[in-house]
Amino acid sequence: MDSNCFIRPATEADIDALFDICLKTANGGEDASALYSDPHLPGYIWSVPYLKFARDFAFVLVQGNRPVGYVVGVPDTSRFDKDLQANWWPFVRREIAGLTPGRPRDADVIERIQNPRSGTTWLQDDYPAHLHINILPGLQAGGWGRRMISTELEALRNHGVAAVHLGVDPNNERARGFYRHLGFSELERDGSVAFAMRIDQGSD
């Protein structure tokens, strides 16, 4: 484990880093820069809105003075989705107005921004919270992922959250193995893969 790294709460000053880390890990944990015309596209969905609307549950992994990873989450997925519908997606739509899909992942993300959807609605009654974690390639095997997940679960548990879920790219076997190792239960439905855990019993 790199002794130069540490975890701290994310701040507004980390927005550019969250955009960058999300882009650099959006291809199954690897760099997706060549897959998007606008480097902000993945971060508009999977990182920055969490800092904007759930800052108490946003943390960054820092190496030296540079963020190299993040973990973000929300205690109530349904409420978070409503917040984004009212206060985030209209802004993002203005930001990407006129963007024509030109790279492999553009169309999918633009569609998600225009018509937001949650692929885990079937889990939200039993596991209302959710999280995302990404660490830059090269640091993903250093033990920090476990510590970041533990930090997030502690914050959610202290907020009174009883259970949490997260979605995973079905092709990302490394991530699937990681979550299994941490004690998450793997669930599949209609081709989507998710992991879930109860956290109200002191288990992380």
N, CA and C atoms as a LAMMPS dump frame, in Angstrom:
ITEM: TIMESTEP
0
ITEM: NUMBER OF ATOMS
612
ITEM: BOX BOUNDS ff ff ff
-5.0000000000000000e+02 5.0000000000000000e+02
-5.0000000000000000e+02 5.0000000000000000e+02
-5.0000000000000000e+02 5.0000000000000000e+02
ITEM: ATOMS id mol type element x y z
1 1 1 N 0.842 -1.188 0
2 1 2 C 0 0 0
3 1 3 C 0.875 1.233 0
4 2 1 N 0.608 2.173 -0.885
5 2 2 C 1.421 3.376 -1.044
6 2 3 C 1.227 4.296 0.157
7 3 1 N 2.329 4.527 0.907
8 3 2 C 2.227 5.353 2.108
9 3 3 C 2.03 6.827 1.78
10 4 1 N 2.202 7.209 0.5
11 4 2 C 1.986 8.595 0.108
12 4 3 C 0.512 8.908 -0.161
13 5 1 N -0.334 7.894 -0.095
14 5 2 C -1.758 8.082 -0.37
15 5 3 C -2.542 8.267 0.925
16 6 1 N -3.642 8.976 0.824
17 6 2 C -4.567 9.108 1.938
18 6 3 C -5.95 9.422 1.382
19 7 1 N -6.965 9.202 2.191
20 7 2 C -8.355 9.443 1.814
21 7 3 C -8.851 10.667 2.573
22 8 1 N -9.536 11.557 1.869
23 8 2 C -10.121 12.737 2.513
24 8 3 C -11.481 13.032 1.881
25 9 1 N -12.313 13.833 2.564
26 9 2 C -13.582 14.243 1.954
27 9 3 C -13.333 15.039 0.678
28 10 1 N -14.156 14.831 -0.316
29 10 2 C -14.056 15.584 -1.563
30 10 3 C -14.58 17.001 -1.359
31 11 1 N -14.038 17.932 -2.141
32 11 2 C -14.471 19.325 -2.087
33 11 3 C -14.768 19.81 -3.505
34 12 1 N -15.326 21.012 -3.594
35 12 2 C -15.632 21.597 -4.891
36 12 3 C -14.392 21.686 -5.775
37 13 1 N -13.222 21.861 -5.153
38 13 2 C -11.973 21.963 -5.907
39 13 3 C -11.596 20.659 -6.605
40 14 1 N -12.276 19.568 -6.273
41 14 2 C -11.97 18.26 -6.855
42 14 3 C -12.791 17.953 -8.104
43 15 1 N -13.635 18.876 -8.535
44 15 2 C -14.534 18.581 -9.652
45 15 3 C -13.758 18.151 -10.897
46 16 1 N -12.73 18.899 -11.282
47 16 2 C -11.964 18.539 -12.485
48 16 3 C -11.345 17.157 -12.339
49 17 1 N -10.853 16.839 -11.139
50 17 2 C -10.258 15.528 -10.905
51 17 3 C -11.306 14.43 -11.024
52 18 1 N -12.518 14.667 -10.521
53 18 2 C -13.567 13.655 -10.634
54 18 3 C -13.945 13.413 -12.089
55 19 1 N -14.022 14.484 -12.88
56 19 2 C -14.258 14.303 -14.314
57 19 3 C -13.146 13.453 -14.931
58 20 1 N -11.898 13.775 -14.614
59 20 2 C -10.75 13.116 -15.233
60 20 3 C -10.646 11.647 -14.82
61 21 1 N -10.78 11.373 -13.532
62 21 2 C -10.676 9.987 -13.053
63 21 3 C -11.798 9.142 -13.646
64 22 1 N -12.994 9.709 -13.725
65 22 2 C -14.114 8.97 -14.303
66 22 3 C -13.824 8.605 -15.751
67 23 1 N -13.302 9.557 -16.518
68 23 2 C -12.952 9.291 -17.917
69 23 3 C -11.854 8.239 -18.022
70 24 1 N -10.848 8.335 -17.168
71 24 2 C -9.679 7.451 -17.26
72 24 3 C -9.964 6.03 -16.765
73 25 1 N -11.179 5.807 -16.241
74 25 2 C -11.53 4.47 -15.733
75 25 3 C -12.84 3.953 -16.338
76 26 1 N -13.407 4.692 -17.307
77 26 2 C -14.76 4.387 -17.789
78 26 3 C -14.825 3.249 -18.795
79 27 1 N -13.695 2.67 -19.13
80 27 2 C -13.68 1.531 -20.051
81 27 3 C -13.326 0.27 -19.271
82 28 1 N -14.275 -0.167 -18.426
83 28 2 C -14.027 -1.352 -17.61
84 28 3 C -12.856 -1.193 -16.675
85 29 1 N -12.66 0.026 -16.154
86 29 2 C -11.547 0.299 -15.261
87 29 3 C -10.331 0.865 -15.953
88 30 1 N -10.371 0.941 -17.275
89 30 2 C -9.249 1.465 -18.059
90 30 3 C -9.633 2.791 -18.722
91 31 1 N -8.654 3.417 -19.359
92 31 2 C -8.828 4.736 -19.954
93 31 3 C -9.835 4.702 -21.108
94 32 1 N -10.834 5.589 -21.03
95 32 2 C -11.861 5.664 -22.068
96 32 3 C -11.767 6.965 -22.863
97 33 1 N -10.616 7.635 -22.816
98 33 2 C -10.486 8.938 -23.475
99 33 3 C -10.828 8.885 -24.956
100 34 1 N -10.482 7.78 -25.609
101 34 2 C -10.72 7.676 -27.049
102 34 3 C -12.17 7.352 -27.388
103 35 1 N -12.994 7.103 -26.364
104 35 2 C -14.358 6.642 -26.601
105 35 3 C -15.393 7.752 -26.513
106 36 1 N -14.974 8.956 -26.072
107 36 2 C -15.911 10.058 -25.884
108 36 3 C -15.413 11.316 -26.582
109 37 1 N -16.294 12.027 -27.267
110 37 2 C -15.938 13.282 -27.918
111 37 3 C -15.706 14.399 -26.903
112 38 1 N -16.467 14.372 -25.821
113 38 2 C -16.337 15.356 -24.751
114 38 3 C -15.831 14.617 -23.513
115 39 1 N -14.665 14.995 -22.963
116 39 2 C -14.112 14.258 -21.824
117 39 3 C -14.945 14.346 -20.554
118 40 1 N -15.929 15.245 -20.54
119 40 2 C -16.777 15.367 -19.359
120 40 3 C -17.95 14.384 -19.364
121 41 1 N -18.215 13.748 -20.478
122 41 2 C -19.452 12.971 -20.597
123 41 3 C -19.631 11.91 -19.497
124 42 1 N -18.657 11.041 -19.253
125 42 2 C -18.914 10.045 -18.206
126 42 3 C -19.066 10.659 -16.819
127 43 1 N -18.292 11.702 -16.543
128 43 2 C -18.37 12.335 -15.233
129 43 3 C -19.684 13.025 -14.962
130 44 1 N -20.352 13.489 -16.018
131 44 2 C -21.677 14.093 -15.834
132 44 3 C -22.647 13.101 -15.198
133 45 1 N -22.415 11.807 -15.409
134 45 2 C -23.321 10.776 -14.905
135 45 3 C -22.795 10.114 -13.64
136 46 1 N -21.524 9.691 -13.657
137 46 2 C -21.044 8.752 -12.651
138 46 3 C -20.133 9.336 -11.571
139 47 1 N -19.853 10.649 -11.601
140 47 2 C -19.016 11.169 -10.518
141 47 3 C -19.462 12.538 -10.012
142 48 1 N -19.463 13.548 -10.855
143 48 2 C -19.631 14.924 -10.386
144 48 3 C -20.984 15.193 -9.723
145 49 1 N -22.108 14.658 -10.206
146 49 2 C -23.368 14.967 -9.511
147 49 3 C -23.398 14.501 -8.062
148 50 1 N -22.608 13.491 -7.739
149 50 2 C -22.554 13.015 -6.355
150 50 3 C -21.877 14.055 -5.456
151 51 1 N -20.821 14.67 -5.97
152 51 2 C -20.177 15.747 -5.216
153 51 3 C -21.119 16.936 -5.058
154 52 1 N -21.89 17.217 -6.108
155 52 2 C -22.792 18.361 -6.076
156 52 3 C -23.981 18.16 -5.143
157 53 1 N -24.522 16.941 -5.11
158 53 2 C -25.788 16.727 -4.422
159 53 3 C -25.707 15.778 -3.225
160 54 1 N -24.533 15.186 -2.982
161 54 2 C -24.372 14.276 -1.831
162 54 3 C -22.94 14.376 -1.311
163 55 1 N -22.502 15.603 -1.038
164 55 2 C -21.088 15.827 -0.714
165 55 3 C -20.642 15.097 0.551
166 56 1 N -21.552 14.893 1.49
167 56 2 C -21.164 14.203 2.726
168 56 3 C -20.736 12.763 2.472
169 57 1 N -21.009 12.264 1.275
170 57 2 C -20.704 10.867 0.952
171 57 3 C -19.717 10.767 -0.215
172 58 1 N -18.948 11.827 -0.431
173 58 2 C -17.959 11.862 -1.515
174 58 3 C -16.557 11.981 -0.917
175 59 1 N -15.69 11.069 -1.315
176 59 2 C -14.32 11.018 -0.794
177 59 3 C -13.353 10.817 -1.952
178 60 1 N -12.142 11.349 -1.787
179 60 2 C -11.11 11.16 -2.801
180 60 3 C -9.888 10.498 -2.18
181 61 1 N -9.226 9.688 -2.998
182 61 2 C -7.929 9.115 -2.673
183 61 3 C -6.873 10.035 -3.268
184 62 1 N -5.96 10.504 -2.443
185 62 2 C -4.966 11.483 -2.867
186 62 3 C -3.577 10.873 -2.78
187 63 1 N -2.791 11.083 -3.83
188 63 2 C -1.386 10.678 -3.839
189 63 3 C -0.557 11.95 -3.989
190 64 1 N 0.268 12.253 -2.988
191 64 2 C 0.922 13.545 -2.971
192 64 3 C -0.145 14.599 -2.737
193 65 1 N -0.373 15.457 -3.725
194 65 2 C -1.485 16.416 -3.62
195 65 3 C -2.472 16.253 -4.765
196 66 1 N -2.431 15.079 -5.418
197 66 2 C -3.276 14.86 -6.603
198 66 3 C -4.295 13.764 -6.348
199 67 1 N -5.592 14.044 -6.536
200 67 2 C -6.589 12.983 -6.427
201 67 3 C -6.362 11.911 -7.503
202 68 1 N -6.369 10.661 -7.085
203 68 2 C -6.145 9.543 -8.009
204 68 3 C -7.275 8.525 -7.955
205 69 1 N -8.28 8.817 -7.149
206 69 2 C -9.433 7.93 -7.06
207 69 3 C -10.541 8.615 -6.29
208 70 1 N -11.733 8.064 -6.395
209 70 2 C -12.861 8.601 -5.634
210 70 3 C -13.827 7.485 -5.299
211 71 1 N -14.574 7.7 -4.245
212 71 2 C -15.742 6.881 -3.942
213 71 3 C -16.856 7.852 -3.595
214 72 1 N -18.01 7.651 -4.197
215 72 2 C -19.165 8.527 -3.983
216 72 3 C -20.381 7.653 -3.741
217 73 1 N -21.348 8.212 -3.037
218 73 2 C -22.547 7.442 -2.765
219 73 3 C -23.691 8.34 -2.352
220 74 1 N -24.854 7.752 -2.252
221 74 2 C -26.046 8.465 -1.777
222 74 3 C -26.836 7.528 -0.867
223 75 1 N -27.421 8.073 0.201
224 75 2 C -28.188 7.213 1.106
225 75 3 C -29.551 6.802 0.58
226 76 1 N -30.114 7.611 -0.34
227 76 2 C -31.453 7.349 -0.855
228 76 3 C -31.425 7.552 -2.369
229 77 1 N -31.353 6.472 -3.113
230 77 2 C -31.213 6.545 -4.564
231 77 3 C -32.4 7.228 -5.214
232 78 1 N -33.605 6.915 -4.773
233 78 2 C -34.805 7.502 -5.372
234 78 3 C -34.824 9.012 -5.194
235 79 1 N -34.492 9.489 -4.009
236 79 2 C -34.481 10.936 -3.758
237 79 3 C -33.38 11.614 -4.575
238 80 1 N -32.231 10.974 -4.66
239 80 2 C -31.115 11.512 -5.455
240 80 3 C -31.53 11.653 -6.918
241 81 1 N -32.18 10.637 -7.461
242 81 2 C -32.634 10.699 -8.854
243 81 3 C -33.583 11.875 -9.07
244 82 1 N -34.443 12.131 -8.103
245 82 2 C -35.376 13.27 -8.215
246 82 3 C -34.615 14.592 -8.164
247 83 1 N -33.598 14.683 -7.298
248 83 2 C -32.781 15.899 -7.226
249 83 3 C -32.106 16.174 -8.566
250 84 1 N -31.56 15.129 -9.173
251 84 2 C -30.874 15.31 -10.452
252 84 3 C -31.859 15.718 -11.542
253 85 1 N -33.031 15.111 -11.52
254 85 2 C -34.041 15.437 -12.535
255 85 3 C -34.382 16.921 -12.494
256 86 1 N -34.459 17.472 -11.301
257 86 2 C -34.854 18.872 -11.156
258 86 3 C -33.687 19.839 -11.306
259 87 1 N -32.504 19.445 -10.813
260 87 2 C -31.438 20.429 -10.624
261 87 3 C -30.119 20.14 -11.328
262 88 1 N -29.975 18.971 -11.952
263 88 2 C -28.706 18.637 -12.588
264 88 3 C -28.839 18.419 -14.089
265 89 1 N -29.769 17.556 -14.485
266 89 2 C -29.868 17.22 -15.903
267 89 3 C -30.197 18.421 -16.785
268 90 1 N -31.03 19.36 -16.359
269 90 2 C -31.253 20.539 -17.224
270 90 3 C -29.954 21.3 -17.504
271 91 1 N -29.092 21.441 -16.49
272 91 2 C -27.801 22.103 -16.675
273 91 3 C -26.923 21.322 -17.651
274 92 1 N -26.848 19.994 -17.462
275 92 2 C -25.984 19.176 -18.318
276 92 3 C -26.474 19.213 -19.767
277 93 1 N -27.789 19.178 -19.95
278 93 2 C -28.326 19.233 -21.318
279 93 3 C -27.922 20.522 -22.02
280 94 1 N -27.896 21.606 -21.266
281 94 2 C -27.427 22.857 -21.868
282 94 3 C -25.942 22.78 -22.217
283 95 1 N -25.161 22.12 -21.362
284 95 2 C -23.721 21.995 -21.585
285 95 3 C -23.393 21.199 -22.848
286 96 1 N -24.205 20.198 -23.151
287 96 2 C -23.892 19.332 -24.3
288 96 3 C -24.758 19.66 -25.518
289 97 1 N -25.522 20.725 -25.452
290 97 2 C -26.38 21.099 -26.587
291 97 3 C -25.549 21.235 -27.858
292 98 1 N -25.997 20.581 -28.908
293 98 2 C -25.294 20.647 -30.185
294 98 3 C -24.216 19.601 -30.368
295 99 1 N -23.924 18.812 -29.316
296 99 2 C -22.904 17.769 -29.443
297 99 3 C -23.431 16.629 -30.311
298 100 1 N -22.73 16.347 -31.388
299 100 2 C -23.104 15.255 -32.286
300 100 3 C -22.262 14.03 -31.962
301 101 1 N -22.882 12.881 -31.728
302 101 2 C -22.101 11.683 -31.422
303 101 3 C -21.08 11.384 -32.516
304 102 1 N -19.818 11.248 -32.107
305 102 2 C -18.763 10.981 -33.075
306 102 3 C -17.817 9.885 -32.648
307 103 1 N -17.959 9.429 -31.404
308 103 2 C -17.095 8.368 -30.892
309 103 3 C -17.962 7.261 -30.29
310 104 1 N -17.369 6.097 -30.037
311 104 2 C -18.168 4.9 -29.743
312 104 3 C -19.164 5.019 -28.588
313 105 1 N -18.821 5.732 -27.516
314 105 2 C -19.708 5.768 -26.346
315 105 3 C -20.572 7.024 -26.27
316 106 1 N -20.408 7.941 -27.213
317 106 2 C -21.144 9.207 -27.141
318 106 3 C -22.655 9.005 -27.083
319 107 1 N -23.178 8.223 -28.01
320 107 2 C -24.635 8.116 -28.145
321 107 3 C -25.275 7.561 -26.884
322 108 1 N -24.642 6.565 -26.264
323 108 2 C -25.215 5.958 -25.066
324 108 3 C -25.305 6.967 -23.925
325 109 1 N -24.228 7.731 -23.71
326 109 2 C -24.227 8.684 -22.608
327 109 3 C -25.173 9.849 -22.88
328 110 1 N -25.209 10.333 -24.12
329 110 2 C -26.137 11.412 -24.455
330 110 3 C -27.578 10.96 -24.224
331 111 1 N -27.879 9.713 -24.582
332 111 2 C -29.216 9.176 -24.342
333 111 3 C -29.509 9.118 -22.836
334 112 1 N -28.53 8.724 -22.037
335 112 2 C -28.719 8.668 -20.586
336 112 3 C -28.97 10.06 -20.001
337 113 1 N -28.307 11.069 -20.567
338 113 2 C -28.498 12.436 -20.092
339 113 3 C -29.87 12.968 -20.503
340 114 1 N -30.279 12.686 -21.727
341 114 2 C -31.579 13.149 -22.201
342 114 3 C -32.734 12.406 -21.535
343 115 1 N -32.523 11.129 -21.262
344 115 2 C -33.573 10.291 -20.665
345 115 3 C -32.976 9.475 -19.52
346 116 1 N -32.734 10.127 -18.383
347 116 2 C -32.072 9.435 -17.263
348 116 3 C -32.838 8.192 -16.838
349 117 1 N -32.079 7.179 -16.521
350 117 2 C -32.696 5.926 -16.077
351 117 3 C -31.792 5.272 -15.049
352 118 1 N -32.394 4.566 -14.163
353 118 2 C -31.647 3.783 -13.185
354 118 3 C -31.803 2.309 -13.54
355 119 1 N -30.684 1.637 -13.696
356 119 2 C -30.739 0.217 -14.023
357 119 3 C -30.946 -0.659 -12.812
358 120 1 N -31.104 -0.036 -11.635
359 120 2 C -31.202 -0.844 -10.416
360 120 3 C -32.462 -0.535 -9.62
361 121 1 N -33.511 -0.087 -10.295
362 121 2 C -34.752 0.211 -9.569
363 121 3 C -35.287 -1.016 -8.837
364 122 1 N -35.025 -2.187 -9.368
365 122 2 C -35.488 -3.419 -8.743
366 122 3 C -34.791 -3.714 -7.409
367 123 1 N -33.71 -2.984 -7.105
368 123 2 C -32.978 -3.19 -5.857
369 123 3 C -33.278 -2.129 -4.81
370 124 1 N -33.889 -1.023 -5.221
371 124 2 C -33.893 0.154 -4.356
372 124 3 C -34.766 0.012 -3.115
373 125 1 N -35.79 -0.827 -3.16
374 125 2 C -36.611 -1.016 -1.966
375 125 3 C -35.815 -1.698 -0.856
376 126 1 N -35.046 -2.722 -1.222
377 126 2 C -34.298 -3.487 -0.225
378 126 3 C -32.915 -2.897 0.053
379 127 1 N -32.344 -2.211 -0.948
380 127 2 C -30.991 -1.646 -0.819
381 127 3 C -31.03 -0.197 -1.317
382 128 1 N -31.549 0.722 -0.499
383 128 2 C -31.846 2.073 -0.994
384 128 3 C -30.632 2.931 -1.335
385 129 1 N -29.507 2.699 -0.705
386 129 2 C -28.306 3.485 -0.99
387 129 3 C -27.546 2.876 -2.157
388 130 1 N -26.705 3.678 -2.827
389 130 2 C -25.795 3.113 -3.815
390 130 3 C -24.496 3.898 -3.833
391 131 1 N -23.48 3.309 -4.436
392 131 2 C -22.173 3.952 -4.483
393 131 3 C -21.481 3.661 -5.8
394 132 1 N -20.455 4.482 -6.093
395 132 2 C -19.536 4.276 -7.216
396 132 3 C -18.116 4.477 -6.697
397 133 1 N -17.188 3.676 -7.186
398 133 2 C -15.781 3.856 -6.845
399 133 3 C -14.94 3.704 -8.104
400 134 1 N -13.956 4.563 -8.258
401 134 2 C -12.989 4.437 -9.347
402 134 3 C -11.618 4.898 -8.874
403 135 1 N -10.604 4.125 -9.24
404 135 2 C -9.215 4.45 -8.923
405 135 3 C -8.426 4.339 -10.22
406 136 1 N -7.525 5.281 -10.437
407 136 2 C -6.75 5.277 -11.679
408 136 3 C -5.975 3.978 -11.847
409 137 1 N -5.857 3.501 -13.1
410 137 2 C -5.046 2.313 -13.358
411 137 3 C -3.637 2.504 -12.787
412 138 1 N -3.124 1.428 -12.216
413 138 2 C -1.812 1.497 -11.585
414 138 3 C -1.897 1.537 -10.073
415 139 1 N -3.037 1.987 -9.567
416 139 2 C -3.235 2.022 -8.112
417 139 3 C -4.388 1.126 -7.681
418 140 1 N -4.99 0.442 -8.64
419 140 2 C -6.207 -0.311 -8.348
420 140 3 C -5.962 -1.56 -7.506
421 141 1 N -4.729 -2.028 -7.463
422 141 2 C -4.454 -3.257 -6.723
423 141 3 C -3.688 -2.989 -5.43
424 142 1 N -3.694 -1.752 -4.961
425 142 2 C -2.866 -1.39 -3.813
426 142 3 C -3.527 -1.495 -2.457
427 143 1 N -4.741 -2.037 -2.384
428 143 2 C -5.433 -2.144 -1.107
429 143 3 C -6.275 -0.93 -0.76
430 144 1 N -6.167 0.127 -1.587
431 144 2 C -6.918 1.336 -1.285
432 144 3 C -8.397 1.197 -1.623
433 145 1 N -8.724 0.356 -2.579
434 145 2 C -10.13 0.152 -2.903
435 145 3 C -10.917 -0.319 -1.702
436 146 1 N -10.377 -1.285 -0.982
437 146 2 C -11.046 -1.793 0.223
438 146 3 C -11.211 -0.677 1.254
439 147 1 N -10.179 0.122 1.446
440 147 2 C -10.248 1.19 2.445
441 147 3 C -11.252 2.264 2.03
442 148 1 N -11.333 2.537 0.735
443 148 2 C -12.291 3.548 0.277
444 148 3 C -13.729 3.054 0.432
445 149 1 N -13.969 1.804 0.089
446 149 2 C -15.308 1.234 0.286
447 149 3 C -15.672 1.278 1.767
448 150 1 N -14.732 0.934 2.633
449 150 2 C -14.984 0.961 4.073
450 150 3 C -15.334 2.365 4.547
451 151 1 N -14.626 3.37 4.004
452 151 2 C -14.909 4.764 4.354
453 151 3 C -16.327 5.146 3.946
454 152 1 N -16.717 4.747 2.726
455 152 2 C -18.065 5.064 2.237
456 152 3 C -19.137 4.349 3.055
457 153 1 N -18.929 3.074 3.335
458 153 2 C -19.928 2.328 4.095
459 153 3 C -20.088 2.891 5.499
460 154 1 N -18.989 3.335 6.096
461 154 2 C -19.081 3.942 7.427
462 154 3 C -19.904 5.23 7.385
463 155 1 N -19.674 6.068 6.364
464 155 2 C -20.44 7.306 6.245
465 155 3 C -21.926 7.013 6.056
466 156 1 N -22.241 6.025 5.215
467 156 2 C -23.641 5.671 4.986
468 156 3 C -24.268 5.079 6.251
469 157 1 N -23.532 4.217 6.911
470 157 2 C -24.047 3.592 8.138
471 157 3 C -24.307 4.65 9.214
472 158 1 N -23.388 5.611 9.334
473 158 2 C -23.563 6.664 10.335
474 158 3 C -24.771 7.543 10.024
475 159 1 N -25.199 7.534 8.774
476 159 2 C -26.383 8.294 8.363
477 159 3 C -27.667 7.488 8.575
478 160 1 N -27.533 6.259 9.04
479 160 2 C -28.695 5.424 9.286
480 160 3 C -29.076 4.506 8.154
481 161 1 N -28.204 4.385 7.147
482 161 2 C -28.481 3.516 6
483 161 3 C -28.323 2.055 6.411
484 162 1 N -29.253 1.222 5.973
485 162 2 C -29.234 -0.19 6.336
486 162 3 C -28.659 -1.091 5.255
487 163 1 N -28.716 -0.646 3.977
488 163 2 C -28.29 -1.528 2.892
489 163 3 C -27.918 -0.693 1.667
490 164 1 N -26.98 -1.218 0.88
491 164 2 C -26.417 -0.469 -0.241
492 164 3 C -26.239 -1.39 -1.444
493 165 1 N -26.303 -0.804 -2.643
494 165 2 C -26.052 -1.579 -3.852
495 165 3 C -25.159 -0.784 -4.795
496 166 1 N -24.657 -1.447 -5.815
497 166 2 C -23.883 -0.797 -6.869
498 166 3 C -23.976 -1.639 -8.127
499 167 1 N -23.886 -0.971 -9.266
500 167 2 C -23.899 -1.671 -10.538
501 167 3 C -22.478 -1.908 -11.026
502 168 1 N -22.302 -2.951 -11.822
503 168 2 C -20.984 -3.313 -12.342
504 168 3 C -21.121 -3.7 -13.808
505 169 1 N -20.161 -3.28 -14.597
506 169 2 C -20.073 -3.731 -15.986
507 169 3 C -19.942 -5.255 -15.985
508 170 1 N -20.865 -5.979 -16.631
509 170 2 C -20.804 -7.443 -16.616
510 170 3 C -19.481 -8.002 -17.131
511 171 1 N -18.771 -7.225 -17.955
512 171 2 C -17.506 -7.695 -18.519
513 171 3 C -16.304 -7.398 -17.637
514 172 1 N -16.506 -6.672 -16.543
515 172 2 C -15.394 -6.312 -15.667
516 172 3 C -15.229 -7.37 -14.581
517 173 1 N -14.565 -8.454 -14.939
518 173 2 C -14.407 -9.577 -14.016
519 173 3 C -13.569 -9.198 -12.801
520 174 1 N -12.608 -8.312 -12.988
521 174 2 C -11.776 -7.895 -11.855
522 174 3 C -12.629 -7.208 -10.8
523 175 1 N -13.522 -6.316 -11.245
524 175 2 C -14.396 -5.626 -10.297
525 175 3 C -15.345 -6.611 -9.623
526 176 1 N -15.864 -7.542 -10.381
527 176 2 C -16.79 -8.507 -9.796
528 176 3 C -16.104 -9.323 -8.712
529 177 1 N -14.865 -9.723 -8.975
530 177 2 C -14.109 -10.463 -7.971
531 177 3 C -13.833 -9.626 -6.729
532 178 1 N -13.558 -8.353 -6.938
533 178 2 C -13.278 -7.437 -5.828
534 178 3 C -14.482 -7.334 -4.897
535 179 1 N -15.668 -7.139 -5.467
536 179 2 C -16.851 -6.975 -4.627
537 179 3 C -17.241 -8.282 -3.941
538 180 1 N -17.063 -9.389 -4.624
539 180 2 C -17.313 -10.684 -3.974
540 180 3 C -16.396 -10.845 -2.764
541 181 1 N -15.126 -10.475 -2.946
542 181 2 C -14.128 -10.612 -1.88
543 181 3 C -14.492 -9.748 -0.675
544 182 1 N -15.135 -8.599 -0.922
545 182 2 C -15.521 -7.711 0.171
546 182 3 C -16.797 -8.152 0.876
547 183 1 N -17.452 -9.172 0.343
548 183 2 C -18.645 -9.684 0.991
549 183 3 C -19.955 -9.217 0.413
550 184 1 N -19.909 -8.53 -0.734
551 184 2 C -21.142 -8.144 -1.418
552 184 3 C -21.774 -9.373 -2.071
553 185 1 N -23.08 -9.384 -2.137
554 185 2 C -23.804 -10.446 -2.838
555 185 3 C -24.004 -10.042 -4.288
556 186 1 N -23.731 -10.951 -5.213
557 186 2 C -23.87 -10.658 -6.633
558 186 3 C -25.282 -11.011 -7.089
559 187 1 N -25.928 -10.075 -7.783
560 187 2 C -27.295 -10.251 -8.249
561 187 3 C -27.36 -9.918 -9.728
562 188 1 N -28.133 -10.682 -10.485
563 188 2 C -28.285 -10.433 -11.921
564 188 3 C -29.763 -10.386 -12.278
565 189 1 N -30.069 -9.476 -13.214
566 189 2 C -31.449 -9.395 -13.696
567 189 3 C -31.434 -8.728 -15.068
568 190 1 N -32.057 -9.372 -16.017
569 190 2 C -32.195 -8.828 -17.377
570 190 3 C -30.854 -8.4 -17.973
571 191 1 N -29.822 -9.197 -17.701
572 191 2 C -28.521 -8.918 -18.286
573 191 3 C -27.681 -7.913 -17.528
574 192 1 N -28.246 -7.288 -16.495
575 192 2 C -27.457 -6.343 -15.698
576 192 3 C -26.937 -7.042 -14.447
577 193 1 N -25.779 -6.575 -13.977
578 193 2 C -25.13 -7.168 -12.811
579 193 3 C -25.034 -6.112 -11.721
580 194 1 N -25.414 -6.481 -10.514
581 194 2 C -25.318 -5.575 -9.379
582 194 3 C -24.785 -6.341 -8.176
583 195 1 N -24.279 -5.595 -7.229
584 195 2 C -23.824 -6.16 -5.962
585 195 3 C -24.535 -5.424 -4.845
586 196 1 N -24.85 -6.127 -3.767
587 196 2 C -25.614 -5.533 -2.687
588 196 3 C -25.109 -6.058 -1.344
589 197 1 N -25.306 -5.243 -0.317
590 197 2 C -24.862 -5.618 1.017
591 197 3 C -25.711 -4.902 2.063
592 198 1 N -26.05 -5.614 3.125
593 198 2 C -26.623 -4.971 4.304
594 198 3 C -25.473 -4.441 5.137
595 199 1 N -25.613 -3.221 5.647
596 199 2 C -24.517 -2.603 6.411
597 199 3 C -24.945 -2.187 7.795
598 200 1 N -26.113 -2.631 8.211
599 200 2 C -26.61 -2.247 9.543
600 200 3 C -26.242 -3.25 10.613
601 201 1 N -25.36 -4.202 10.252
602 201 2 C -24.974 -5.225 11.221
603 201 3 C -23.469 -5.208 11.482
604 202 1 N -22.82 -4.078 11.162
605 202 2 C -21.396 -3.947 11.427
606 202 3 C -20.506 -4.658 10.447
607 203 1 N -21.04 -5.029 9.296
608 203 2 C -20.25 -5.786 8.317
609 203 3 C -19.809 -4.877 7.179
610 204 1 N -18.482 -4.722 7.021
611 204 2 C -17.966 -4.056 5.826
612 204 3 C -16.685 -4.725 5.376
